[in-house]
């Protein structure tokens, strides 16, 4: 092949290059090991990249950061359904074969794996491990560790790991440092998802029950090890001086602190006071009104504490009060829409946030994936939806918009709409109480965690509004352990749920909304969504071969989910708000995901 053709292939990118080469030779070219892989097209960074674009390769090393978390923990195993593990233990102490760049929708670069190989159809993936990769005890990371980890997580781990492993038809060792997984399902995301599975040390778990809780920290290959901890109170992660990966380009400018300490608080007010007094070096504020009103304490005035606002381009995700549609009272979409009408968002947002944060209007708000759910579907989105006409609720095709109130407590117009919908669904007010045809009152419980102050306040305003249409709702708050147990078993009527979504949603969507997962304990499908349209559109997403078709499928899915009226959405944070000690710093260059969950402390550093 001449130089002109090679230049043409480079200009189109890796994904199309493979296709063009196949056209020249009469079939797909033989796959070759690569330094990275993208969901669509080619990764942005070349094999010889120096660092991730949002990391500072010259960041100084050393110092410590002390952060806080609300709640507690009772296990050191974050990979199973039982127990509650401390924040960050997987992120700080374990590693994956590939690592994500948060400046691209979905591209992965080699970490434990020096290369990744797959074919054009992505029917398999083969990883070659780095010879230097070591666990924290100095033992090598082997193919046997990878095979054991993936099988164990997929069969004994948290149910979120199961769907991907169930799609593996064959797992085999193909060389001293090479391992290959062949897939039984058509899903272009599977090679990337396996690349993000944590790799654990097989030897640590010989003769032990992996599915049982334990207070022994996992042996991982990550930058930190658990140094000291007191269950439910704090955990301290210490930088491993012999960490094998410190020279990798992927990690340049990352994991800069010698110590990361996480303190736990049973009360968010105590948490904030600990930050004000200097016991914590950073605090993430989620309430914009508090951001404006509560940060006049002396350390801020003196300049010892800095307030930073960090923009992002990621989807809003969904956050709000989710209906458990397994419960008969919430099975009818008209009832769910009526309760959407009763929820006075404008009043609640003004009361709690000073009206400063936007409402979630669809599952993928704030991104191109959302489309225009409030107006009629058109073009290819409409064509996809028409495949599932019999399964769609009103609004999926015609357009669905959340109700808007006048912000007054009376909310008369929306309450009239709610009353009409409830009556059409067979509920009538009798002596001031909403009852069904047999005289059973409409009552339900809103389950929240202790300390979720904003949501507790919102729920109380909601309960008062519900009483105006004859519904008796009650609020129950429990500790974090009880909350986890009850939500894992779907033992609730309504509760708050937050699901963060990326610019490249994929297989995890089945765990969030898929019918099969909603029937099993421990999934994130708390709503109990059972929709052939949802399942089918997720499969269309997963089989898409280019970004345009993928976005179309997500926009159609978004319309089905939004019109399903499964959640009473609240607000989303279109910026991150972090207050921190002035000696803590982060790079000026921000990725498209903004302050993703690991942004602090992964790319932060300490400097006086």
N, C-alpha and C positions, 0 to 999 in steps of 0.2 A: 504494500500500500504506500502511495507517495506522500510527501510531506504535506501537500495541500489538503489531502483527506484527513490526515492526522490533526492538522490545525482546525479543520471544520469540526471534528469530533470534540476537540477540547472546548471550542466555543459553545457547543450545545450542552456540555456537562456530561457527567458520567452516565446518568440514567439513559438519556437518549443516545449517547455514544454506543452503549451496548446494543441498542436496537439497530443503529445504523451499521455497526460492524456485522451484526447478524444478517442484515440485508445484503451486504457485499458478499458474504460467504455462503449465503443460502440457508442460514440458521443462526441461532443465538451463539454468540462467542462463548468459549469456555470461561467460567467465572475465575477471577483472580483475587488473591488476598488483598485487602485494602486496609488503610489505616483508620477508616471511619465509614459510617453508613448514614444515609439520610432517608427519611420516610419517602420523600419525593425529590427527584433530581440529585444533585451532588452536594456533599458537605461544603460549607463555605471555606474551611481552612485547609491548606495543603498539607502534605505529609511532614514538611519541615517547619510547621508553625512553632513560634516561640512560646506563646502563652495564649490563653483564651482572651478575647478582645476586651473583656470587662474586668480582667484581673491585672493588678500592677506587679509585673515581674520583679520590680525592684523594691517591693514592700519589705520593710524590716521585719525580722523575726523576734519573737519573745513577748513578754508581758502576759497579761491575763484579761479575760472578760468574764464578768459575772452577770448572768441573766436570770430572770424569774419566770416561773410557770405557775398557773393556778391549778390546784388539784393535788394529786399524789401519785405514787406508784407502788406496786407490790410484787414486781417481777422484773428480772433482767433479760427476759426472753421476749423481744419485740416481734417475733416472727410467728407467733401462735395466737389463737383466739382467746385463750384464757389469760386472765390477769391484765395488768396495765403496766407497761414498761416506761422507763424514764425518757423524757424528750431527748432526741439526738443520739441515742445509743447506737442505732443502726448507721446513721449518717457519719458519725465520728469514728467508729471503731471497725466497721466492715467496708468492703469495697465490692464493686461489680466489675464484670468483664469490660464493659464500656461505660463511658460517662457522658452526661448530657451537656451540651452548650446551650445556655439560656439566652443566647443572642440569635438563635435560629428556632423555627417552629418545632422541629424534631430532628436533630442530628446528634449522633453519638460518636465519640472518639475513644480510641483504645486506652484502657487502664490496665487491668490485669491481663487483658488480651493485647498482644502486639499487632494482631491483624484479625479481620473478619472477612469471611467469604460467603457469598450466596449467589444463586442464579437469578436470571431476569424475573422469573415467576416467584422467586423466594419460596421454593418448595423445601429448602433446607438452609441451615446456617452452620458454618464451621469456624471455630475460634482457635487461634494458636496462642497459648499462654506465653507471657514473658518469662524468660529463664530466671530473671532476678526476683520475681515476685515471692514475697515471704509473708508468713503470718507473724504476729507480734512476738511469738516465742522463738522465732528464727527458723522454723520449719518451712519447707517450700510449699507453695500453692500448686497443687497437682490436678491433673485431669480427674483423678478419682475424687478429689474434693468437689470439683464442679459437678460431676455426675451425681454424687451423693446429695449435694446441696439442692440441686434442682428437683430431684426425685422426692427428697424429704419435705421440702417446702410445698411441693405440689400435691403430696398425699397426706402429710401430717401437719402442715403449717396452716396459717390463717387461710380461710377459704378464698381470699383474694388471689392467692397464688395458683389455685387449682385449674381455672380455665385454660391458662396457657400451657400448663404441663399436660393437660388432657389432649391438647392438639399435637403433642409429640408422639409420632408413630414409632420412632427409633432413636435411641441415644447411644452413641458408641465412641470409644476411644479410637482415633485414627492415626495417632502418632504419640511419641513420648510427651509432647506438649500440646497435642491437638485433640479437639473433641468436636463431634458433629451431631447435629440434631435434625432429623428429617420429620416433616410435618404431615399430618393427615388432613388438615383443614386449609382452605384457601383464605389466607390472611397475610397480607404483605407486612403487617406490623410485627409478626411473631419473632423474626430475627432480632428486632430492636428490643422487644420486651424481655427476651431471654438475656440479652446483653445487659439489662438493668437488674437482673436478679442478684441478690447478695450471695457471695461465695463464703461458706462457713468451713471450719476445720472439721473434717469427718472424725478424726481421732478423738476430739473432745467429747463426742457423743456416743462413743462405743459403750454398749451396755446400759444406756440411759434412755429414758422416755422423753423424746423431743417435744411431745405435745404437752408436757407438764410444766407448770411454772417453776422457776428456779431463781435464786438470788446470786447465782454464779454468772458473771458477765461472759458473753460469748468471746471466743478467741477469734479475732479478725485480722485482716491485713491492713487496716486503715491507719490514718495518721495518729490516732489517739488510742489510749487504753483507759479503762476505768481505774482511777487511782484510789479514791476514797468515796464512800457513800454512806448515807444513813437513810434507810428506806422511808420514803414519804417526805423527807426533809430536804435533802440535797444530794447531788452527785457531782463529782469532780473528775473531769477528763484531762489526762496528762499527755502531752506530746511524746510520742515514742521517739527517742533520739536515734534509734536504729531503723526508723521507718524506711522501708525499701523504696517507696515511690517519691521521695522528696525531690528527686532531680527530673522527674517526668515533665515535659512541656505542658501537659494538661494541668499539672498542679502548680506551675510557676505563679507565684503571687497568691497562692491559696494556703489555707490552714496555717496561718502565721503565728497564732498565739501558743505560748507554752502551756497554758491551762485554760480550759473552758469549764466554768462552774455554773451549775443550774440550781437555783434555790426554789423550793416549792412552798406555795402559800394556799391556805384554805379559804382565804378571803381576798378578793381583788383590791379592797381598800388598803389592807395591810401590805399587799404587794406594792402598791404605788407609794405608800409611805416609806417602805424600805428603799425604794429608788430615790425618793426625795432626801432621805437621810444619808445617802452615799453608800449604802450597803450593796446596791446593784449599780452596775456601770452602764446599763441600757434598759430602755423601756419602750415597748411598742404600744402606741395609743391608737385605739380603734374608734374612738368617739371624737368627732371634729369639734363639738362644743366644749368638751373637756380640754381638747388641744388648745383652744383659745382662752379658756378660763382658768385652768388649773396649773399653768406653768409659769407663774410669777414668783415661785419660791426663790430663796436667796442664791442657790447655785446657778440658776438660769440667769438671774440679774447680774451676777458676777462674771458670767461667761464660762463658768466651769462645766456647765451642761449646755449642750448644743441641740437645737431642734432642726431636724432635716425632713423635708418632704420629697418623696421619691416617686416619680411617675412610672406608669407601666402601660403596656399594650396588650395585656392578657385578657381573656374573657372574664366576665363577672362571675361565672359559675352561678350556683343557686344557693341562696341563704334565706331561710324563712321557716315558717311553721308548716311542717309536712303533715298531710292527712295519711293515716294508715287505712288505705282503702280495703284492707282485709276486714275491717270492722263494717258491719252492715249499714250503720248510719252514714258512712262516707262513701258507699259504693255508687251512689247516684251522682253523676256530674252536676246535676242541677243544684243539689245540696252544696257541693263544693263551690260552685260559682256563687251561690247565695252567701256563703261564708267569706268569700273574697270581697263581695260587696259590703259586708258588715265591717270588714277590717278598714279602718280609717287611716290609711297610710300617711296622708298629708298632715293630719293632727299629730300622729305618733312621731313622725320625722321632725316636725317642728318642736315638739316637746322634748325629745331626746337628743336631737342633733342640730337644733337650730335651723332645720331645713337645709343643711349644708351638703348632704350626700344624696346622690341620685338613686332612684329606685331600680331594682332589677326588673326589666321588662321582658326578658327571655333568658334562657339558660346560657346563651353565648353573647349577652350584651357586651358592648365595648369592643367588638371585634367584627371582622368581615364575615365570620361564621354565623352571625345572627340573621343576616338578611333583613327583611322587613315584615315581621310577623303580624303587625297590626293591619296590613293591607292584603288584598287578595294575592294568592300565589300565582306566579307566572312562569312561563318557559319550562325549563327542565325541572325546576322544583315542583311545579304543578304536575308535570308528567309522572314524576316519582310518586307523588301523593295519590294520584288517580289509581295507582296499582292497589291501593289499600282503602278504597272508598268506603267499603262496608265497615271498616274498623275505625274510621275517623270520627271524632266528636265535632260538634259545631265550632267553627272558628279555625280549624286547621287549614282549610282551603280558603274560606272567605276572609280570614283575618281575625285575630283575637287581640284585644287590648285590655289591660287591667283597668278596673274602675278608678276614677279620679273623683275625690270629694272636694267640697268647698273648704275643707279644713276646720269646719265647725264641729263641735261634739255631737250635734243633732244628726248630721249626715242624712238628712231626710230623703233626698232623692235616691240614694243608694240603698237605704233601708226599705224603701217601697219596692225596689227591684228585687231585693232579697226576699221579702214577704211573698211576692208573686211566684218566684222560683220555688220556694219551700212549699207553697200550696200546690203547685203543679206536681211536685214530687210526693205529695200525699201527707204533708205536715200542715196542721192548722193550730192556731192559737185558741186554747180553751181555758178560760179563767186565768188568762195571763201567762199560761204555760204552753209551749209548743209541744204538740203530741201527734203521734201517728194515728192511723185509723182505729187501732185497738186501744188507744188511750195511754200508750207508753210515752213518757216525756223524753224530749231530746236533751240528753245530758252527755257530757264527755269531759275527759281529763286532759289538761295540757301538762306534759312532763318536761321539766327543765332541771339543769344542774344547779346546785348551790353556788352562789356567787355570780351567776350570769345576769348581772344587774340590768343591763339594757333590755334584754329579752324578757326578764321578769316584769320590768316596768311596761314594756309593750304588751305583754300578755294580760296584765291587769287592766289596761285601757281597753283591750280587745274584749275581755270578759264583761266589762261594763256595757259595751256596745251590743254584745250577744244577748244580754239580758233584755235589751229593748225589743228583740224579736222573739222573746220567750224561751231562749236557750239558756240552760243552767250549766255553765262551764266552770270547772274548778282547776286551780293551779296546784301542782305538786312539785316540790323541789327535793332532789336526792343528791347524795354525794357522787363523785365521779365513778366509783366502782359499781354502785347500784345502777347508775345511768347506763354504763357500758353493758352490764348484764341484761338490763331490760330492753335496750335497743337491739342487742344481738338476737334476742328472742322475739322481737317485734311486740313486746308487751307494753304497748302504749296506744292511746287514741290519736293524740297529736303531740308533736315535739319539735324542737328546733333542729334543723339539719343544715350543715354547710358542706357543699361539695365544690371543691376548686376544680376548674377545667382549664385545659391548655389550648394552645393554638393548633394542636394536632391530636384531637381526641381519637381514641381507638378502642382496643379490646376492653379497657376498663369500663366503657359505656355499658357493656352487658352486665357488669357487676353492679353498676349504679341503677340501671333501668330494666335489665333483662328479666323476662318471666321466670326462666329456670332458676336464676339466682335468688329472685324474690321468694321462692318457695323453700329455700334452704336457710338455716340460721346463719347469722354473721355476715350477710351481704350488706351492701350499702343501699340496696333497693328497699329502703324503709317504707316508701309509699305503697309497696306491693303492686307496682305497675305490671300489668299482664296484657301486653298489646302486641299483636302480630306486626303492626306497622312499625313500632319501635324496634322490635327484634330484626325485622327485615331491613330497615333503613340502616341499622348499625352494620349489618352484614354487607350492605352496599358500600358503606364507607370503607370497610376493611378490605374490600376487593377492588377499590378504585386504584387505577394505575397512574393517574395524574392529579395534580392539585385542584384543577378546575372541577372535575367530576366529584372529587372528595368534598370540596366546599359546598357544592350543590346538595349532596347527600346530607351533610350536617345541617344545612339550612332547612331541609325538609324535616329532619329529625327534630330540630328545634321547634318547628311549628306544631308537631304532634305532641311533644312534651309540654309546651306552653299551653296549648289548648286542652290538654288533659286535666288541667286545674288540680294538679297533685300537690302543689305547694302554695301557701300564701307568701309571696316573696316580700322581703324587706329591702334593705339597701346593700350597696356594694361600695367598697373603698376604691375610688379611682386613683388614689395616691396612697403610698405608704407613709406613715408618720412615725418616726423613730427619734426619741430623745436619748442622748447618750453623753457620757463623759467626753470632754474635749480632746482627751488623749487617744480616743478611738477614731479611726479614719477609714474611709472606703474610697474606691477609685471614682474619678470624675465621669468616666465612660460607664454608662448604665446599659444593661442588656434590654432587649424588648420585653422580657418578663419582669423587669423592674426588680423589686425586692421579693424575689421568690423565697420559699421557706428557708433555704440555706444561705441566702444572701448575707445575712449576719448569723454566724461569724466567718463563713467560708472565705470571703474576699476582703475582710476587714483586717486591720492591723493596729498595733499599739505603738504610739510615738509621743513622747512628751513635747 
